[in-house]
Amino acid sequence: MNRQPQSGPAASPSGSSRAFQCLFHPRSIAVVGASGDPLKPGGRVFKNILEHGYQGELWPINPKAAQILSVPAYPSVAALPGVPDLAIIAIPSRMVLAALAELAERGVGATIILTSGFGEKDAAGKAAELEMLRIADQAGMALVGPNCSGFLTTSYKGKFAGIVPQLGGGAVDFISGSGATVDYVMEAAVGRGLSFGTVINLGNSVQLGVEDLLALYDDNYSQGSARILLLYMEAVKKPQLLLRHARSLRAKGCTLAAIKSGTTAAGSRAAASHTGAMATSDTAVAALFNKAGIIRVDGRGDLIDVACVLRAARGRTVGRRMAIVTDAGGPGVMLADELARHGIEVPTLGEETRRELATVLPPESSLNNPIDALPSRTAEQIGAILHTLGCLEGGRLDGVAVLTGDSGLSDNGAIYEAIARAMESCPVPVYPVLSSLASCRGKIDVFTAEDKIFFPDEVALGRALGRVAQLDVATREDASHHPSSYDHSLLGELLRDKQGILSPATVRQVLQAAGFPLPQERIVTKPGELHDACRHLGFPLAMKVIGPLHKTDVGGVRLGIGDEDAARQVCQELLAVPGASGVLLQPMVEGLEVILGVSREGDFGHLLMFGLGGIHTEVLRDVRFALAPVDEIEARAMIDGIRGRLLLDGVRGQAGMSVDGLVDLLVRLGRLVNDFPQIAEIDLNPVKGCGERLLAVDARIILSP
């Protein structure tokens, strides 16, 4: 992938280190607009920093106060006793630019602007934001905001609105483009037992957006950092930066889950190729997240559920074989159904396991999987079940879900304690579903106070397990590798100084140089050339008009031409099509049809598409996308992901297609557009054939200027 340029203070390693230190662990903080009134942003943020144990120098700036909450105050930035690492601005919008300029002149390392009323309001606010950016970049200052609620880190609580939990370093960090989303997620997540270490809201992101903070986070990641990172994004402005640092964090052992909102605004766009018409901006986001190894979720509840799955797994694999322990039949069945929807198996337990369970449970219990321990279950029984599963089934299971309500027949507090012990000792992850939020809220609070998470709903757990289990962490991308029979030098010559729609002859040369298998073909521009072409190719023939972009729409494709007289008649008809410049003749190719395509999606790069041909492509939309280039693992996942995958193996006596051959074509196509980014769109539609004999029967290539 091409590296995306950065600007601002984090563009270099040294700049990244200083920006990180000043934003996350400042040795001194100045609050511009501090006051003793907790109902004002400046008063609230100053009070939060002071009362939550900040250990550095804290300097309130207010020209009307000698001290604030017993801390000496200063009338201006110039009056400060030193240069603060971090300044937090909480003053009226009309005063912000002057204060920022004064801070920049003083050499402040980072500034967070809490004040609203800028780009989110009107054009004048947008202009003011551009001036903020100019001031900060010129001074080498890291700038967050405006219009943000602030930072929560293990060093300080620089936030003026919403929940401010005591963060001592936790399992989860959170970077968000929305302050309200931060608060809503934390309110729910803390009650589920999740602990946070760093929580960041970026507001209008004039200089530093989610991608930039992710880069800072990655550049300064350590063994003590959280192993779960949550993201909320309303726009992906720097996709290559996001991709590079998300993959880097994955390699360091950090798992990312994200919400990308605003998915419906783009819609479909007019495009010259099938691939371009089906690729939307959200398709590109989905492909980016998949390639980056980011688990994408739809809402706050899903985000919390995924984080809880990752927390319960504690770095262990979230696989595809689960045991279910329940005290009521219905919830166990619903979880099993949801797991099946995501390809997660609920396997039959071994004979030895069932014999051991029979010694623990009453005869009325079900010893199958799901295991129904009945409403009369006790803490001792639940503990023994989980111990047995861990000892006897641990090598065959990837996790155990234990579902319990409040039957009133035994002490739920003791049952929760047994589950908590199993979460620590069991060799596979244990996922507790504690449904009695009203009758057992106090006991659940004791459970979560022991650093344990839970799920209130079994179907939500199943959905989250499915999302985590589908995360593909095995992609290996070698941008220097070229497939066999791939002539990079010749391709460069063929594509040099070209633009627009390539001629059929040039398309054929490009595909041959890239190593794509092609059928024989001849081009005729007048009926007199037809005889030699037919004699060379034989019958039956496919005949296609040259000139019009969408041949089928103008009746420009005729198949199964059986003799020269029929070919002559078809040739005359096709040459009469408006815009026709010739007719392409090919021998008929038998077999299944698939489509391979590419569409360039701005800064995201090229989207690669694979699907079954014909109506499967546009009517049924049975296609999968990935960002180019792809390796063999990614290509195979695209192929395996279509709903009609079994057709490729051959059904009811019909020949299938070599999946290995299709993998090679996808890798080859992704390499071609990665090497030559001037390619805007490619359609290989269809690629047709049986077994190993796959041919790109029809192709279109469009270059950007």
N, C-alpha and C positions, 0 to 999 in steps of 0.2 A: 504494500500500500504506500502511496505517496504521503509523506509527512505534511500535515497541515500547519502552515505558519502560525505562530502565536505573536501577540503583542502584549505590552504591559509588563508589569514587574515579575511575572512568573515565566517569562520567555526563556530564561537561562536557569541552569541548576542552582547557581548562587542566588538568583532572584527568587526562585521557587522556595529555597530554604528560608530566606529572610521573610518572604510574604507569609509562609506557613507559621513561622515563629511569632510574628507580630499579630496574626489573626487568631491563632489557636492558643498560644502560650505567651502572651505579652508580659514583659517585665514591668510595664507601666501603662496605665490607661487614663486618658483624659476624657471627661464627659462634657461636651459642649452643650450647655443648656440644662445642666444638672440643677435640681431644686429639691426642696424638702416636701413637695406636694406629690404624694404617690399616685394621684389621679392624672398627672401630666406625664407624657412619655419620658422626659428627662428625669423627673423625680422617680418614676418607677424603675427605670433601668439602673439609675445610680443606687437605689435602695437594694435592688436584687444583687448587684455586684458586691456591695458592702456586706450584706447579710448572709451571703452564701460562701463566705470564707476565702475571698480573693487574697492572695498572699503578696501581691506586688504593690507598687506605688499607685494610689488612686487620687486623681486630681480633678475635682469638680470645677467647672468654669461657669461663673455667673457674676456679672458686674454688680448685681444688687445684693449680694450676700457675702458676709465675711467668713461664714462657715455653713456647711450643710450636713446635717445629721452628725454634728460634732467633728466633721472633717474640714480642715481649712480650705476655703475656696479662693479662686483666682479670678480677677476681672477679665482676663483675656488670655489668648494663646501665648502672646508675647511675654506675659507675666509668669508663666510656668517655670518651675525651678529646673526643669530639664526637658529633653525631647522625648515625648511619649512614643512607645512602640505602636500603640493603638489609640485612635481617637474615635469616639462615638458621638455623632452629631444628632441632637434632638431639639432643634430650634425651628421657628417658622420658616417656610420655604423661601421667602424673600431674602433671608439672611444666610442661606446655606452656601452659595457660591463664594461669598466673601470669606466665610469661615474656612471653607475648603482650601482656598488660595493661601490663607494665612498658615494653615497646617502644612501645606505643601512646601511653602517657603521655609518653614521651621525644620523640615526633613522628617516628618512623621512617616513611619513605615507603612501603616495601614489605616484606613478610615472606613467606618460603617455608618452610612447615612440612614437613620430611621425615618426621617421626615418624608411625608407623602406630598402629592400635589404636583408631580412632574410629568413624565412621559405618559403615565396612565390617565392624565387629565386632559391635556390639550397640546397644540403645536408649540406654544411658548414653553411648556414644560419639556417637550422633546428637545428644543433648542438649548435649554438649560442643561439637560443631560449631556449633550454633546460637549458643552463647555466643561462640565465635570470631568468627562473622559479626557479632554485635552489637558486639563490641569494635572490630573492624576498620572497620566502617561508621561508627561513632561518631567514630573518629579520622581518617577519610578516608584510611585506609591500604589499599593494594592487598594482597590476601591470596591466596596460591597454596597449594593443598594442603588438608588434611594428606595423608599417605600418598602422597607423590610422590618421585621420584628426583632432581628438580631441573632446573636450567636449564643449557644450553650456549649461550653467545653468543660473538660475536667479542671481547667484552670480558673475560669470565670463564667458568670451567668449574665452575659450582656444582652438581655432580652427584656422588652418592656411590656409585652402583651401575652396573654394566655398562660398556660401551665408552665411552671418553672420547677421541675423536679430536682431533687438533690442528686446530681450525676457524679458518681465517683469513678466512672469508667465502667462500661458495661459490654454486653454481648453485641449490641447493635449501635451503629452510627447512621445518621440520616442527613442527606443533603436535599434541600427542597427549593423549588422556585416559588413556593406559596407558603406564607406564614400561617394562614388558617389551616392548611392541610397538615402542617407540622403539629399544630395543637390538637386537631381532631385525631390524628394517628396516635400521638403520645397519650392522650386521655384514655383511649381504648386499650392501647398496648400495655401500659403500665398495669392496668387492672388484669391483664392476662399473664403477668409475670415477666414481661420483657424488661430488661434494664438497658438504658441508653448511656453512651459515653459522650458522643458529640452530636449536636443537633444544630443544623445550619439552615437559615432562611436567607435567600438572596434578593428578594424583591424584584426590582426592575432590571437587574443584571446589566447595568450600563457598561461595566468593564468585565467583571468576573461573573460568569454564568455557571450552571451546574457542571458543564464539561470542564471548565477551568478549575473549579474546586476539586473535581475528581482527579485532575492532573496533579494538583498540589497534594492531595491526599495520597495518591500513588507514589509520588516522588519522595514523600516523607513517611511512608508506611514502614512499620516495624513489627516485631514479634508481639509487642504489647498492644497493638492496635486491634480494634474489633474485627471479628471474623465474618460479620454480616453487615452489609452496607445497603441501605435503602435509598432510592432516588424518587423524586417527583419532578416531572418535566412537563411543561406545556409546549415547548418547542425544542427541536434538536437543531441547534445553530452550528455546531462544530462536530459533525458526525465522525470524522476521521480521528479527532482528538478523543472523543468518547470511546471509539473502538480500540484505539491503541492502549489507553490507560485501563479500560475495563478488562481487557485481556491480560494486561500486566498484573492487575490485582488478582484475577483468577489464578494466575500462575503462582502468586504469593500465598494462596490459601484463603482469599477473601471472596465470599459469594455475594453477588449483587442481585437485588430484585428491584423492579421499577414500575411506576405508573407513568405512561405517556398519555396525557389527556389531549383533547382537541383532535380526535381521530376522524370526525365526520366532515370537516370543513372543505377538504381538498376535493374529494370525490374523484370521479374519472375525468380524464382529459382527452381531447381529440389527439390522436397520434397516427402516424403512418403505418405502424406495425401492430400486430396482434398483441405482442408483448407490451408495447407502450400503452395501448388502450386499456390493458388489464392491470397495469402497475400504478398504484396511487402512492401518495406520499406516506400513507400509513403502511403500505406494503413495504416500502423502503425502511421504515422504522422497525417493523417486525423482523425483516431480514438483518438489519444492523444489530438488533438486540440478540438475535439468535447467534450471529457470528461472534459477537462480543461475549457470549456466555452470560447474558443478563436474563434473569427470569422475569418475563413480562406479566403483569397482573392488571386487572381492570379497575379495581377500586381499593379504598382504604382497608376494608375488611379482608380482602384477598391478600393485600400486602402484609398485614399483621399475621394472617394464617401461614403464609410462606415463611415469614421470619420465625414463627414459633416452630415450624417443622425443622428449619435449619438449626434452631437453638436446641431442640430436643435431640437432634441427630448428633450434635457436638462434633462435627467434622467427619462422621462416619457416612458411608454410602447410603443414600435413600434409594433403595432398589425396588424391585418389582415382585416381591413375594412377602405377603403380609399375613400375620395372624390377627384375629379379632377376638377379644374377650369382652363379653357383655353381660348385663344382668337383666336384659329385656330383649326379646326377639326382634322387634321392629327396627330399632336403631342399628343393630348388627347387620340386618338385611340391607338397609339403606346404604350403609357404609360399603358393604360388599358390592352393591350395584354401582356405586360411584367409582370405586377402585377399578372395577371391570371396564368402565367407560374410558379409563385412562390407561388400559393395558396392564394393570397391576393384578397379579394373581393372588387368590386366597386359597392356598394349596391344602390338600388333605394332610392331616397330621399322621406321623408314623405310629405304628402299632404300639411300640414301647411307650410313646408319649401318651397315647390314649389310656393305656393300662395304668400309668402313673396318675393321670388326672382322675381316673375312676376311684382311686384310693382317697382323693381329696374332696370330691364333689358328691352330692347325693345322687341316687340312681335316676332321678327325674331330669338331671342336667343333660345337656347335649355336649358330647365330647368331640364333635366334629369341629370344623373351622368354618364359621364362627363358633366359639365356645360359649354356651349359654350357662352362666353360673347361677342363674335364678335370682329373684329379688331378695332371697334369704342369705345371699353371700355374706361372708365375714371378711375382716381384714386378713385373717390367717389364710383363708381360702384364696383370696386374690393374690396374696404374696406367694403362696405355694404354686399357683398356676403360672405366674410370671417367672418364677424360679425354674419350674419344669420346662417351660418353653425355651428359656435362655440356655439351659443345660443340654436338653435333648434335641432341640430344633434350631439352635443358634446358627449352625452351619448351613441350614436350608432356608432360613428366614432373613429378611432384611429389616424387619421391624414388627412391633406388636402394638396394636391400638387397644386400649382398655377403656370401655364405655360404662359409666355408672351414673345412675340417678339417685334419688333419695326415696327408698322404699319405706323407710321408717322402721325396718326390721333389724337394723344393726347400726353401729356408729360410723357415720361417713367420715368423721375426722380420722379415725383409726385406719379406714380404708385408704384415705388420701395419704396417710403416712406410709402405708405399705407400698403404694404406687411410687411415692417419692424415693423410697429406698431402692426400688427396682430400677428407677430411672438412673440411679447412680451405679448399680451393680450389674445390670443385665448386659450381656455382650452385644445385643442389638438395641437400637433405639426404642424407647417406649413412649407412645403418644397418648396422653390421657384426655378423654372427653368427659368433662364434668358438667353435667346438664343442669344441676339444681342451683341455679344462680340466685334464686329468691330464698329458698329454705336453708341453703348451706353457704350463704355468702361469707359469713364470718370464718367458717372452716376453710373455704377456698382461699380467703385472704391469708390465712396461716400457711397454707400450701405454697402460695406464690411468694410469701415472705422468705421462704427457704430457697429462693432462686430457682423455682420450678415454674414452667409454663403449662397452660392447659388450653383446650379447645372447647367452646360451648356447644358446638354443633358438629356431628359426625360427617355430614355431607361436605361441609366446608373443609374439614380435615382431609377427606378423600380427594377433593379437588386440588388442595395445596400439595398433597403428596404426589399427585400426578404431574403437577407443574415442575416440582423439584426433580422428580425421577426422569423427566424428559430432557433435563438440562444436559447438553452434549459438551463435555469438557475435553474431548479427545481430538479436536481439530488441529491439524498440523499444516501450516501454510508455508510453502517454500517459494517465494516470489522469484527466485533465480532459476527454478527448474522449468524446462520446456519439455513437452511430450516428444516422443519419437516422431520422425517425419514432419517436423515443424521447422520451417525455414524462416527465421526471424529477419534475416537480411533481405530476402526476396519480398517478404511482406512489407517491409519498410519502403522498398522501391515501388511496389504496386500501389501503396496508399499515399505516397508523397504527392502533395499539391492537389489532392482530390477533395471534392466536397459534394454534398447532395447525394442523390440516389445513384449508386454505381450501376453501370451497364451490366447485362447478364454475362458478357464475356469477362469483364473485370471481376465480377463476383465469383465466377468459376475459378479464375486464376488465384484469387485470394484464398478461397476455400481449399484448393489443391495445395497451395503453399503451407497452409496451416494443418494439412494432413487429414482433411475430411474426405471420406469416400463419396464419390459422385457417380451417377449413372452416365452412360454415353449420351450425347446430345448433338443435335445439329440445329442451326438457325437458318431459316430461309426468309428472304425479303420479297420474293415474287414467286408466282406459281411455277415458273420454268426451272427453279432450283429444287423442286420437290422430289423429282424422280431419283436423283442421286442420293438424297437424304434418306428416302424410304428404303432404297436398296442397301444402303450402309447399315441402317438400324434394324430393319425387319419389322414385323408386325406381331402383336398389336402395339399401337402407339398412343402416347399421350401428347396432345398438341395444346400449346398455351400461347396467348397473345403476348407480345413484347411491347411495352410502352405504358399502358395504364397501370397504376400502382396496385389497385385491388382488382385482380383479374377476374375472380369469381363474380364480383358485383356487376361486371359488364358482359357476362357470358363468355369470358375469354379462356375457359378451360374445358377441353373436350377429351374424354377418356375412351379407351377401348376401340380406337380406330383400326378396322380390320383389313383394309386393302387400300390400294393407291387411289382408286376412284373416290372412295370416301374421304381420303386424306386431301385430295384436290379440292373437293367441295368445302371441307372444313377450313382449309387454308384460305380460300377466297372469302369465306365469311369472317374469319378472324382478321384478315388484312383490312376488312371494311369497318372494323370497330374504330370509332373516333379515337385518335391518338396512337393508333397502332403503328409500329415501325418494323415489325417482323413477326415471325412465328417460331417458337421453340418446339422442337420435336425430341421426344425421349421414348425409349422402350418402356412399356408398362412394367411397373414393379409391383409384385405381389407381397402381401403381408400386412402387419399391423402398422398403424400410423401414430407417430408421436410428434410433438412440437418442442423445439428448443429455441429459445430466444433471449435477447438482451435488450435492455433499455437503460440509457444513462439517466440517472436521477440526481442532477445537480451535484452538490458536494458529497452526497452519499456514495457516488461512484456508480458502477454498472450493476443493475439487477439482472440476475440470471434466472430464466424461467424454464421449467420442464412440466410437461403434461401429456396426456393422451390427445391425439389429433381429432379432427372432425368436430362433432357437436360437443365432445368432452371438453374442448378448449373454451369456447365462448359461451355456450348455453349452460353446460354443467359446471364450468369454471373449475374443473378438476386439475389444478396446476399448483406447483410449489415454486417459491422464490428463494434465492440466496444472493448475497453480495459476492461479486467476483473479486478476485479469483477464488476457486474452490479446490479443495483437495479431494481425494477419492472418498474419504469418509463423509464429507459434506455432500458430495454428488450423490452418493448412495442413499443418504438420508432424504434428499429431494425425491429420488425415485421411489423409495419405500413409503414416502408420505402421501402419495396420491391415493385417492379412494379406489381407483381401478387398477391397483398394483398387480393383482392376481392375473389380469389379462396378459401381462408381460411374460408370465410363465407358460402361457398357452392353456386354453380351456376348451373342452368339448371337441377335441380333435383339431382345433385351430393352432397353428404354429405361434410360438411366442417370440420374444426378442432377447438377445443376450444382454443381461443387465451390466455385465462387465464392459461390453461394447458401448452401452449408453453412458456409463460412468466416464469412459475415456472421452467421449464426445463432449460431455459437460465440462470436464477438466480442460479440454482443448479450447472450448469456446470461451471459458472464463479467462484463460491465459491470453487469448487473442485480444480481447477488449482491455485487459489490464495492460498489455504491452502497447496498445495503440488506442489511447483514450479519446482520439478524435472520432472514433466510431460511436455514433449516437444510438443506432438501433440495428439489430440483426434479427431476422426471422429465418429459421430453418424449418419450413412448414410445407409439407411434412418431411420428417425423416421416416423412411419406410423400409420394411424388409422383414426377414425371418432369421432367427438364430443369430449367427455371427455376421451375416450379410446385411448390413445396414447402410442405406444410401440417403444422402441429403438430396431429395428429389426436387425440391423447390427452395429457393433462397432469395433473400433481399437484404442488402446492406445499405445503410444511410450514414453518411459522414457529416459532422458539423463543419461549418466554415472554418 
